[in-house]
Amino acid sequence: MIKIEAIIRPGKLDDVKDALDGIGVKGITVLNVLGAGKQRGRTQYYRGQEYVVNLLDKTKIETVVSDEDAEATIEAIRNAAFTGEIGDGKIFISKVDDAVRIRTGERGGVAV
């Protein structure tokens, strides 16, 4: 099993959810997060005063898929979240050793 964590622009959430639904990914977790990447924030003006916003609003999506579905899931997220601008986000991939469904006690891929 593979855990995929994607940090994306908040405005791309619906596109990514639709893309994941389209390839059959059922379970996702979505979190609103703050973060800074290479752009290190942006300068804004409020009532004539300049200030720097260091942490930007981002959305984090997490899902666990089978090894066979991992590449399709990664490509679906990448294509749906892509704008070509700085700040599109990142995708992190890690191995999952086991999973347990609390309600039934099922383990492994069947629990996902």
N, CA, C and O atoms as a printed pandas DataFrame, in Angstrom:
     atom_number atom_name residue_name chain_id  residue_number  x_coord  y_coord  z_coord
0              1         N          MET        A               1    0.846   -1.174    0.000
1              2        CA          MET        A               1    0.000    0.000    0.000
2              3         C          MET        A               1    0.889    1.235    0.000
3              4         O          MET        A               1    1.999    1.226    0.533
4              5         N          ILE        A               2    0.376    2.292   -0.609
5              6        CA          ILE        A               2    1.105    3.542   -0.737
6              7         C          ILE        A               2    0.252    4.675   -0.182
7              8         O          ILE        A               2   -0.932    4.782   -0.498
8              9         N          LYS        A               3    0.863    5.525    0.651
9             10        CA          LYS        A               3    0.193    6.726    1.140
10            11         C          LYS        A               3    0.640    7.894    0.278
11            12         O          LYS        A               3    1.836    8.122    0.092
12            13         N          ILE        A               4   -0.319    8.623   -0.240
13            14        CA          ILE        A               4   -0.041    9.785   -1.075
14            15         C          ILE        A               4   -0.580   11.006   -0.359
15            16         O          ILE        A               4   -1.763   11.079   -0.025
16            17         N          GLU        A               5    0.311   11.973   -0.128
17            18        CA          GLU        A               5   -0.053   13.248    0.488
18            19         C          GLU        A               5    0.232   14.341   -0.531
19            20         O          GLU        A               5    1.348   14.448   -1.038
20            21         N          ALA        A               6   -0.764   15.141   -0.828
21            22        CA          ALA        A               6   -0.603   16.223   -1.795
22            23         C          ALA        A               6   -0.935   17.551   -1.128
23            24         O          ALA        A               6   -1.971   17.693   -0.478
24            25         N          ILE        A               7   -0.045   18.517   -1.299
25            26        CA          ILE        A               7   -0.282   19.888   -0.849
26            27         C          ILE        A               7   -0.600   20.685   -2.107
27            28         O          ILE        A               7    0.243   20.805   -2.997
28            29         N          ILE        A               8   -1.805   21.226   -2.186
29            30        CA          ILE        A               8   -2.257   21.894   -3.407
30            31         C          ILE        A               8   -2.855   23.264   -3.089
31            32         O          ILE        A               8   -3.045   23.620   -1.926
32            33         N          ARG        A               9   -3.144   24.016   -4.137
33            34        CA          ARG        A               9   -3.869   25.286   -3.990
34            35         C          ARG        A               9   -5.302   24.977   -3.561
35            36         O          ARG        A               9   -5.904   24.034   -4.075
36            37         N          PRO        A              10   -5.857   25.749   -2.635
37            38        CA          PRO        A              10   -7.238   25.490   -2.195
38            39         C          PRO        A              10   -8.248   25.510   -3.340
39            40         O          PRO        A              10   -9.213   24.746   -3.322
40            41         N          GLY        A              11   -8.044   26.360   -4.320
41            42        CA          GLY        A              11   -8.966   26.466   -5.441
42            43         C          GLY        A              11   -8.960   25.266   -6.365
43            44         O          GLY        A              11   -9.831   25.157   -7.228
44            45         N          LYS        A              12   -8.007   24.363   -6.212
45            46        CA          LYS        A              12   -7.913   23.177   -7.050
46            47         C          LYS        A              12   -8.505   21.934   -6.403
47            48         O          LYS        A              12   -8.472   20.854   -6.993
48            49         N          LEU        A              13   -9.047   22.073   -5.197
49            50        CA          LEU        A              13   -9.565   20.912   -4.469
50            51         C          LEU        A              13  -10.655   20.185   -5.256
51            52         O          LEU        A              13  -10.600   18.962   -5.384
52            53         N          ASP        A              14  -11.629   20.900   -5.779
53            54        CA          ASP        A              14  -12.719   20.243   -6.502
54            55         C          ASP        A              14  -12.208   19.514   -7.738
55            56         O          ASP        A              14  -12.673   18.417   -8.048
56            57         N          ASP        A              15  -11.253   20.115   -8.447
57            58        CA          ASP        A              15  -10.681   19.458   -9.621
58            59         C          ASP        A              15   -9.980   18.158   -9.235
59            60         O          ASP        A              15  -10.121   17.143   -9.916
60            61         N          VAL        A              16   -9.227   18.195   -8.141
61            62        CA          VAL        A              16   -8.507   17.000   -7.695
62            63         C          VAL        A              16   -9.488   15.934   -7.216
63            64         O          VAL        A              16   -9.321   14.757   -7.534
64            65         N          LYS        A              17  -10.507   16.328   -6.457
65            66        CA          LYS        A              17  -11.517   15.354   -6.006
66            67         C          LYS        A              17  -12.199   14.692   -7.194
67            68         O          LYS        A              17  -12.397   13.477   -7.194
68            69         N          ASP        A              18  -12.560   15.474   -8.207
69            70        CA          ASP        A              18  -13.205   14.915   -9.398
70            71         C          ASP        A              18  -12.266   13.949  -10.121
71            72         O          ASP        A              18  -12.695   12.893  -10.584
72            73         N          ALA        A              19  -10.987   14.311  -10.217
73            74        CA          ALA        A              19  -10.011   13.441  -10.879
74            75         C          ALA        A              19   -9.853   12.123  -10.128
75            76         O          ALA        A              19   -9.773   11.061  -10.745
76            77         N          LEU        A              20   -9.808   12.187   -8.795
77            78        CA          LEU        A              20   -9.678   10.973   -7.994
78            79         C          LEU        A              20  -10.938   10.116   -8.085
79            80         O          LEU        A              20  -10.849    8.891   -8.162
80            81         N          ASP        A              21  -12.101   10.745   -8.077
81            82        CA          ASP        A              21  -13.351   10.000   -8.273
82            83         C          ASP        A              21  -13.346    9.304   -9.629
83            84         O          ASP        A              21  -13.815    8.174   -9.757
84            85         N          GLY        A              22  -12.811    9.987  -10.641
85            86        CA          GLY        A              22  -12.783    9.456  -11.992
86            87         C          GLY        A              22  -11.942    8.201  -12.149
87            88         O          GLY        A              22  -12.201    7.389  -13.037
88            89         N          ILE        A              23  -10.938    8.033  -11.297
89            90        CA          ILE        A              23  -10.108    6.818  -11.381
90            91         C          ILE        A              23  -10.457    5.805  -10.291
91            92         O          ILE        A              23   -9.803    4.770  -10.168
92            93         N          GLY        A              24  -11.480    6.103   -9.508
93            94        CA          GLY        A              24  -11.963    5.129   -8.531
94            95         C          GLY        A              24  -11.358    5.204   -7.146
95            96         O          GLY        A              24  -11.527    4.277   -6.354
96            97         N          VAL        A              25  -10.650    6.291   -6.829
97            98        CA          VAL        A              25  -10.122    6.451   -5.468
98            99         C          VAL        A              25  -11.280    6.891   -4.583
99           100         O          VAL        A              25  -11.896    7.928   -4.826
100          101         N          LYS        A              26  -11.571    6.107   -3.565
101          102        CA          LYS        A              26  -12.755    6.359   -2.737
102          103         C          LYS        A              26  -12.468    7.152   -1.470
103          104         O          LYS        A              26  -13.191    8.101   -1.169
104          105         N          GLY        A              27  -11.436    6.791   -0.725
105          106        CA          GLY        A              27  -11.207    7.410    0.572
106          107         C          GLY        A              27  -10.128    8.472    0.522
107          108         O          GLY        A              27   -8.987    8.196    0.152
108          109         N          ILE        A              28  -10.495    9.693    0.897
109          110        CA          ILE        A              28   -9.500   10.761    1.007
110          111         C          ILE        A              28   -9.737   11.523    2.295
111          112         O          ILE        A              28  -10.846   11.543    2.830
112          113         N          THR        A              29   -8.682   12.148    2.783
113          114        CA          THR        A              29   -8.767   13.060    3.922
114          115         C          THR        A              29   -8.301   14.416    3.432
115          116         O          THR        A              29   -7.283   14.517    2.747
116          117         N          VAL        A              30   -9.047   15.466    3.783
117          118        CA          VAL        A              30   -8.720   16.817    3.331
118          119         C          VAL        A              30   -8.530   17.702    4.548
119          120         O          VAL        A              30   -9.360   17.722    5.457
120          121         N          LEU        A              31   -7.417   18.437    4.554
121          122        CA          LEU        A              31   -7.116   19.357    5.646
122          123         C          LEU        A              31   -6.770   20.739    5.082
123          124         O          LEU        A              31   -6.132   20.842    4.034
124          125         N          ASN        A              32   -7.184   21.783    5.768
125          126        CA          ASN        A              32   -6.742   23.131    5.435
126          127         C          ASN        A              32   -5.478   23.399    6.232
127          128         O          ASN        A              32   -5.473   23.274    7.457
128          129         N          VAL        A              33   -4.401   23.769    5.537
129          130        CA          VAL        A              33   -3.112   23.959    6.185
130          131         C          VAL        A              33   -2.504   25.289    5.755
131          132         O          VAL        A              33   -2.976   25.924    4.812
132          133         N          LEU        A              34   -1.459   25.701    6.452
133          134        CA          LEU        A              34   -0.666   26.867    6.085
134          135         C          LEU        A              34    0.732   26.393    5.767
135          136         O          LEU        A              34    1.236   25.469    6.406
136          137         N          GLY        A              35    1.376   27.019    4.774
137          138        CA          GLY        A              35    2.717   26.590    4.450
138          139         C          GLY        A              35    3.461   27.608    3.621
139          140         O          GLY        A              35    2.880   28.561    3.100
140          141         N          ALA        A              36    4.756   27.390    3.508
141          142        CA          ALA        A              36    5.615   28.238    2.686
142          143         C          ALA        A              36    6.579   27.345    1.930
143          144         O          ALA        A              36    7.167   26.423    2.495
144          145         N          GLY        A              37    6.731   27.624    0.667
145          146        CA          GLY        A              37    7.671   26.890   -0.165
146          147         C          GLY        A              37    8.761   27.821   -0.638
147          148         O          GLY        A              37    9.193   28.711    0.095
148          149         N          LYS        A              38    9.205   27.617   -1.863
149          150        CA          LYS        A              38   10.277   28.436   -2.410
150          151         C          LYS        A              38    9.917   29.918   -2.501
151          152         O          LYS        A              38   10.786   30.779   -2.365
152          153         N          GLN        A              39    8.636   30.217   -2.731
153          154        CA          GLN        A              39    8.267   31.620   -2.896
154          155         C          GLN        A              39    8.297   32.395   -1.583
155          156         O          GLN        A              39    8.268   33.626   -1.598
156          157         N          ARG        A              40    8.354   31.703   -0.458
157          158        CA          ARG        A              40    8.461   32.319    0.875
158          159         C          ARG        A              40    7.395   33.380    1.129
159          160         O          ARG        A              40    7.686   34.401    1.752
160          161         N          GLY        A              41    6.191   33.165    0.669
161          162        CA          GLY        A              41    5.098   34.090    0.923
162          163         C          GLY        A              41    4.972   35.140   -0.158
163          164         O          GLY        A              41    5.548   35.017   -1.239
164          165         N          ARG        A              42    4.202   36.186    0.152
165          166        CA          ARG        A              42    3.991   37.262   -0.816
166          167         C          ARG        A              42    3.781   38.575   -0.077
167          168         O          ARG        A              42    3.431   38.584    1.103
168          169         N          THR        A              43    3.996   39.677   -0.774
169          170        CA          THR        A              43    3.794   41.011   -0.210
170          171         C          THR        A              43    2.392   41.480   -0.562
171          172         O          THR        A              43    1.968   41.370   -1.712
172          173         N          GLN        A              44    1.672   42.001    0.423
173          174        CA          GLN        A              44    0.331   42.528    0.200
174          175         C          GLN        A              44    0.252   43.935    0.769
175          176         O          GLN        A              44    1.095   44.347    1.566
176          177         N          TYR        A              45   -0.762   44.655    0.351
177          178        CA          TYR        A              45   -0.996   46.004    0.854
178          179         C          TYR        A              45   -2.389   46.057    1.461
179          180         O          TYR        A              45   -3.357   45.568    0.878
180          181         N          TYR        A              46   -2.474   46.660    2.642
181          182        CA          TYR        A              46   -3.746   46.837    3.313
182          183         C          TYR        A              46   -3.786   48.247    3.866
183          184         O          TYR        A              46   -2.974   48.616    4.715
184          185         N          ARG        A              47   -4.747   49.044    3.376
185          186        CA          ARG        A              47   -4.891   50.447    3.775
186          187         C          ARG        A              47   -3.583   51.221    3.642
187          188         O          ARG        A              47   -3.207   52.009    4.510
188          189         N          GLY        A              48   -2.914   50.971    2.538
189          190        CA          GLY        A              48   -1.685   51.694    2.246
190          191         C          GLY        A              48   -0.443   51.168    2.932
191          192         O          GLY        A              48    0.653   51.671    2.686
192          193         N          GLN        A              49   -0.584   50.177    3.779
193          194        CA          GLN        A              49    0.563   49.610    4.479
194          195         C          GLN        A              49    0.987   48.310    3.812
195          196         O          GLN        A              49    0.150   47.482    3.453
196          197         N          GLU        A              50    2.282   48.142    3.653
197          198        CA          GLU        A              50    2.817   46.919    3.068
198          199         C          GLU        A              50    3.114   45.916    4.171
199          200         O          GLU        A              50    3.675   46.269    5.208
200          201         N          TYR        A              51    2.736   44.672    3.943
201          202        CA          TYR        A              51    3.104   43.611    4.878
202          203         C          TYR        A              51    3.333   42.321    4.113
203          204         O          TYR        A              51    2.816   42.133    3.012
204          205         N          VAL        A              52    4.115   41.438    4.711
205          206        CA          VAL        A              52    4.477   40.179    4.070
206          207         C          VAL        A              52    3.697   39.039    4.707
207          208         O          VAL        A              52    3.679   38.886    5.928
208          209         N          VAL        A              53    3.057   38.246    3.864
209          210        CA          VAL        A              53    2.365   37.049    4.329
210          211         C          VAL        A              53    3.329   35.884    4.118
211          212         O          VAL        A              53    3.588   35.491    2.980
212          213         N          ASN        A              54    3.862   35.328    5.211
213          214        CA          ASN        A              54    4.866   34.268    5.121
214          215         C          ASN        A              54    4.261   32.889    4.914
215          216         O          ASN        A              54    4.845   32.058    4.219
216          217         N          LEU        A              55    3.118   32.637    5.498
217          218        CA          LEU        A              55    2.464   31.335    5.371
218          219         C          LEU        A              55    1.207   31.497    4.526
219          220         O          LEU        A              55    0.348   32.328    4.820
220          221         N          LEU        A              56    1.114   30.695    3.478
221          222        CA          LEU        A              56   -0.001   30.783    2.554
222          223         C          LEU        A              56   -0.999   29.655    2.819
223          224         O          LEU        A              56   -0.625   28.571    3.266
224          225         N          ASP        A              57   -2.275   29.931    2.535
225          226        CA          ASP        A              57   -3.311   28.903    2.659
226          227         C          ASP        A              57   -3.070   27.829    1.609
227          228         O          ASP        A              57   -2.877   28.129    0.431
228          229         N          LYS        A              58   -3.083   26.587    2.044
229          230        CA          LYS        A              58   -2.956   25.435    1.162
230          231         C          LYS        A              58   -3.957   24.378    1.609
231          232         O          LYS        A              58   -4.522   24.467    2.700
232          233         N          THR        A              59   -4.170   23.388    0.770
233          234        CA          THR        A              59   -5.029   22.259    1.097
234          235         C          THR        A              59   -4.192   20.998    1.003
235          236         O          THR        A              59   -3.445   20.807    0.044
236          237         N          LYS        A              60   -4.322   20.135    2.006
237          238        CA          LYS        A              60   -3.592   18.870    2.024
238          239         C          LYS        A              60   -4.595   17.737    1.832
239          240         O          LYS        A              60   -5.609   17.654    2.525
240          241         N          ILE        A              61   -4.285   16.867    0.871
241          242        CA          ILE        A              61   -5.122   15.699    0.600
242          243         C          ILE        A              61   -4.285   14.467    0.893
243          244         O          ILE        A              61   -3.139   14.369    0.453
244          245         N          GLU        A              62   -4.855   13.528    1.636
245          246        CA          GLU        A              62   -4.176   12.273    1.939
246          247         C          GLU        A              62   -5.057   11.117    1.478
247          248         O          GLU        A              62   -6.278   11.151    1.629
248          249         N          THR        A              63   -4.424   10.103    0.919
249          250        CA          THR        A              63   -5.137    8.890    0.550
250          251         C          THR        A              63   -4.155    7.725    0.590
251          252         O          THR        A              63   -2.947    7.912    0.446
252          253         N          VAL        A              64   -4.682    6.534    0.787
253          254        CA          VAL        A              64   -3.878    5.316    0.747
254          255         C          VAL        A              64   -4.465    4.447   -0.353
255          256         O          VAL        A              64   -5.666    4.178   -0.374
256          257         N          VAL        A              65   -3.599    4.008   -1.273
257          258        CA          VAL        A              65   -4.037    3.201   -2.406
258          259         C          VAL        A              65   -3.145    1.966   -2.528
259          260         O          VAL        A              65   -2.099    1.878   -1.886
260          261         N          SER        A              66   -3.568    1.026   -3.350
261          262        CA          SER        A              66   -2.745   -0.158   -3.599
262          263         C          SER        A              66   -1.515    0.249   -4.412
263          264         O          SER        A              66   -1.502    1.294   -5.063
264          265         N          ASP        A              67   -0.492   -0.590   -4.363
265          266        CA          ASP        A              67    0.726   -0.310   -5.126
266          267         C          ASP        A              67    0.410   -0.135   -6.611
267          268         O          ASP        A              67    1.010    0.707   -7.280
268          269         N          GLU        A              68   -0.522   -0.921   -7.122
269          270        CA          GLU        A              68   -0.870   -0.876   -8.539
270          271         C          GLU        A              68   -1.557    0.434   -8.927
271          272         O          GLU        A              68   -1.427    0.883  -10.066
272          273         N          ASP        A              69   -2.278    1.043   -8.004
273          274        CA          ASP        A              69   -3.029    2.268   -8.297
274          275         C          ASP        A              69   -2.241    3.545   -8.000
275          276         O          ASP        A              69   -2.723    4.643   -8.278
276          277         N          ALA        A              70   -1.047    3.415   -7.444
277          278        CA          ALA        A              70   -0.300    4.586   -6.995
278          279         C          ALA        A              70    0.040    5.542   -8.138
279          280         O          ALA        A              70   -0.218    6.740   -8.020
280          281         N          GLU        A              71    0.605    5.054   -9.230
281          282        CA          GLU        A              71    1.027    5.944  -10.320
282          283         C          GLU        A              71   -0.156    6.665  -10.949
283          284         O          GLU        A              71   -0.061    7.853  -11.258
284          285         N          ALA        A              72   -1.262    5.967  -11.142
285          286        CA          ALA        A              72   -2.456    6.604  -11.709
286          287         C          ALA        A              72   -2.982    7.692  -10.780
287          288         O          ALA        A              72   -3.429    8.745  -11.237
288          289         N          THR        A              73   -2.928    7.434   -9.476
289          290        CA          THR        A              73   -3.385    8.415   -8.494
290          291         C          THR        A              73   -2.489    9.642   -8.495
291          292         O          THR        A              73   -2.981   10.771   -8.465
292          293         N          ILE        A              74   -1.195    9.434   -8.528
293          294        CA          ILE        A              74   -0.238   10.544   -8.549
294          295         C          ILE        A              74   -0.447   11.398   -9.801
295          296         O          ILE        A              74   -0.475   12.626   -9.716
296          297         N          GLU        A              75   -0.591   10.760  -10.948
297          298        CA          GLU        A              75   -0.789   11.504  -12.201
298          299         C          GLU        A              75   -2.114   12.255  -12.204
299          300         O          GLU        A              75   -2.187   13.374  -12.711
300          301         N          ALA        A              76   -3.166   11.651  -11.642
301          302        CA          ALA        A              76   -4.467   12.322  -11.583
302          303         C          ALA        A              76   -4.385   13.586  -10.731
303          304         O          ALA        A              76   -4.922   14.629  -11.105
304          305         N          ILE        A              77   -3.713   13.489   -9.588
305          306        CA          ILE        A              77   -3.550   14.667   -8.721
306          307         C          ILE        A              77   -2.707   15.715   -9.422
307          308         O          ILE        A              77   -3.064   16.893   -9.442
308          309         N          ARG        A              78   -1.593   15.293   -9.996
309          310        CA          ARG        A              78   -0.683   16.238  -10.656
310          311         C          ARG        A              78   -1.378   16.982  -11.793
311          312         O          ARG        A              78   -1.269   18.204  -11.895
312          313         N          ASN        A              79   -2.086   16.254  -12.641
313          314        CA          ASN        A              79   -2.757   16.896  -13.769
314          315         C          ASN        A              79   -3.877   17.829  -13.323
315          316         O          ASN        A              79   -4.061   18.897  -13.907
316          317         N          ALA        A              80   -4.628   17.437  -12.294
317          318        CA          ALA        A              80   -5.751   18.254  -11.832
318          319         C          ALA        A              80   -5.289   19.490  -11.064
319          320         O          ALA        A              80   -5.965   20.519  -11.097
320          321         N          ALA        A              81   -4.155   19.409  -10.376
321          322        CA          ALA        A              81   -3.685   20.526   -9.549
322          323         C          ALA        A              81   -2.777   21.490  -10.315
323          324         O          ALA        A              81   -2.446   22.559   -9.802
324          325         N          PHE        A              82   -2.379   21.135  -11.511
325          326        CA          PHE        A              82   -1.400   21.901  -12.277
326          327         C          PHE        A              82   -1.970   23.221  -12.788
327          328         O          PHE        A              82   -3.047   23.253  -13.383
328          329         N          THR        A              83   -1.230   24.317  -12.550
329          330        CA          THR        A              83   -1.535   25.610  -13.169
330          331         C          THR        A              83   -0.323   26.140  -13.931
331          332         O          THR        A              83   -0.456   27.003  -14.799
332          333         N          GLY        A              84    0.857   25.618  -13.600
333          334        CA          GLY        A              84    2.082   26.096  -14.227
334          335         C          GLY        A              84    2.720   27.258  -13.500
335          336         O          GLY        A              84    3.766   27.752  -13.922
336          337         N          GLU        A              85    2.115   27.702  -12.424
337          338        CA          GLU        A              85    2.619   28.824  -11.641
338          339         C          GLU        A              85    3.342   28.326  -10.396
339          340         O          GLU        A              85    3.108   27.208   -9.938
340          341         N          ILE        A              86    4.222   29.166   -9.854
341          342        CA          ILE        A              86    4.869   28.852   -8.580
342          343         C          ILE        A              86    3.783   28.698   -7.517
343          344         O          ILE        A              86    2.853   29.502   -7.454
344          345         N          GLY        A              87    3.903   27.674   -6.692
345          346        CA          GLY        A              87    2.926   27.444   -5.626
346          347         C          GLY        A              87    1.889   26.381   -5.951
347          348         O          GLY        A              87    0.909   26.226   -5.221
348          349         N          ASP        A              88    2.098   25.641   -7.049
349          350        CA          ASP        A              88    1.157   24.568   -7.378
350          351         C          ASP        A              88    1.135   23.473   -6.327
351          352         O          ASP        A              88    0.109   22.815   -6.151
352          353         N          GLY        A              89    2.242   23.259   -5.623
353          354        CA          GLY        A              89    2.252   22.295   -4.533
354          355         C          GLY        A              89    3.226   21.157   -4.730
355          356         O          GLY        A              89    4.086   21.196   -5.610
356          357         N          LYS        A              90    3.079   20.145   -3.898
357          358        CA          LYS        A              90    3.954   18.974   -3.900
358          359         C          LYS        A              90    3.119   17.733   -3.629
359          360         O          LYS        A              90    2.031   17.795   -3.055
360          361         N          ILE        A              91    3.670   16.596   -4.066
361          362        CA          ILE        A              91    3.074   15.295   -3.760
362          363         C          ILE        A              91    4.143   14.461   -3.067
363          364         O          ILE        A              91    5.258   14.330   -3.570
364          365         N          PHE        A              92    3.801   13.899   -1.914
365          366        CA          PHE        A              92    4.718   13.054   -1.152
366          367         C          PHE        A              92    4.183   11.628   -1.168
367          368         O          PHE        A              92    2.987   11.407   -0.979
368          369         N          ILE        A              93    5.067   10.665   -1.395
369          370        CA          ILE        A              93    4.693    9.263   -1.506
370          371         C          ILE        A              93    5.462    8.466   -0.465
371          372         O          ILE        A              93    6.679    8.602   -0.344
372          373         N          SER        A              94    4.749    7.631    0.290
373          374        CA          SER        A              94    5.424    6.784    1.278
374          375         C          SER        A              94    4.749    5.421    1.339
375          376         O          SER        A              94    3.580    5.270    0.985
376          377         N          LYS        A              95    5.499    4.448    1.789
377          378        CA          LYS        A              95    5.021    3.072    1.908
378          379         C          LYS        A              95    4.226    2.913    3.208
379          380         O          LYS        A              95    4.606    3.452    4.248
380          381         N          VAL        A              96    3.138    2.181    3.138
381          382        CA          VAL        A              96    2.326    1.868    4.309
382          383         C          VAL        A              96    2.453    0.374    4.578
383          384         O          VAL        A              96    2.155   -0.442    3.706
384          385         N          ASP        A              97    2.892    0.014    5.772
385          386        CA          ASP        A              97    3.094   -1.390    6.114
386          387         C          ASP        A              97    1.793   -2.131    6.376
387          388         O          ASP        A              97    1.652   -3.294    6.000
388          389         N          ASP        A              98    0.847   -1.467    7.016
389          390        CA          ASP        A              98   -0.387   -2.139    7.383
390          391         C          ASP        A              98   -1.474   -1.108    7.636
391          392         O          ASP        A              98   -1.195    0.068    7.866
392          393         N          ALA        A              99   -2.710   -1.565    7.591
393          394        CA          ALA        A              99   -3.872   -0.738    7.919
394          395         C          ALA        A              99   -4.888   -1.631    8.615
395          396         O          ALA        A              99   -4.968   -2.829    8.342
396          397         N          VAL        A             100   -5.668   -1.035    9.521
397          398        CA          VAL        A             100   -6.686   -1.787   10.249
398          399         C          VAL        A             100   -7.990   -1.009   10.187
399          400         O          VAL        A             100   -8.036    0.171   10.536
400          401         N          ARG        A             101   -9.047   -1.672    9.743
401          402        CA          ARG        A             101  -10.378   -1.060    9.786
402          403         C          ARG        A             101  -10.914   -1.274   11.196
403          404         O          ARG        A             101  -11.070   -2.411   11.641
404          405         N          ILE        A             102  -11.189   -0.205   11.881
405          406        CA          ILE        A             102  -11.584   -0.269   13.289
406          407         C          ILE        A             102  -12.881   -1.048   13.465
407          408         O          ILE        A             102  -12.983   -1.871   14.376
408          409         N          ARG        A             103  -13.867   -0.807   12.618
409          410        CA          ARG        A             103  -15.178   -1.427   12.788
410          411         C          ARG        A             103  -15.131   -2.941   12.700
411          412         O          ARG        A             103  -15.776   -3.619   13.500
412          413         N          THR        A             104  -14.376   -3.498   11.736
413          414        CA          THR        A             104  -14.399   -4.943   11.503
414          415         C          THR        A             104  -13.128   -5.669   11.908
415          416         O          THR        A             104  -13.128   -6.891   12.054
416          417         N          GLY        A             105  -12.048   -4.927   12.089
417          418        CA          GLY        A             105  -10.776   -5.551   12.407
418          419         C          GLY        A             105  -10.024   -6.047   11.181
419          420         O          GLY        A             105   -8.962   -6.656   11.316
420          421         N          GLU        A             106  -10.558   -5.796    9.980
421          422        CA          GLU        A             106   -9.873   -6.220    8.760
422          423         C          GLU        A             106   -8.524   -5.525    8.659
423          424         O          GLU        A             106   -8.359   -4.385    9.092
424          425         N          ARG        A             107   -7.556   -6.241    8.076
425          426        CA          ARG        A             107   -6.202   -5.696    7.968
426          427         C          ARG        A             107   -5.729   -5.718    6.528
427          428         O          ARG        A             107   -6.239   -6.463    5.692
428          429         N          GLY        A             108   -4.734   -4.875    6.262
429          430        CA          GLY        A             108   -4.113   -4.844    4.948
430          431         C          GLY        A             108   -4.922   -4.063    3.933
431          432         O          GLY        A             108   -5.680   -3.156    4.275
432          433         N          GLY        A             109   -4.739   -4.442    2.657
433          434        CA          GLY        A             109   -5.396   -3.730    1.555
434          435         C          GLY        A             109   -6.908   -3.739    1.618
435          436         O          GLY        A             109   -7.549   -2.789    1.169
436          437         N          VAL        A             110   -7.490   -4.789    2.163
437          438        CA          VAL        A             110   -8.946   -4.869    2.270
438          439         C          VAL        A             110   -9.484   -3.828    3.258
439          440         O          VAL        A             110  -10.652   -3.449    3.165
440          441         N          ALA        A             111   -8.671   -3.363    4.190
441          442        CA          ALA        A             111   -9.090   -2.366    5.168
442          443         C          ALA        A             111   -9.129   -0.965    4.566
443          444         O          ALA        A             111   -9.776   -0.066    5.103
444          445         N          VAL        A             112   -8.437   -0.791    3.458
445          446        CA          VAL        A             112   -8.405    0.522    2.816
446          447         C          VAL        A             112   -9.629    0.658    1.945
447          448         O          VAL        A             112   -9.817    1.690    1.301
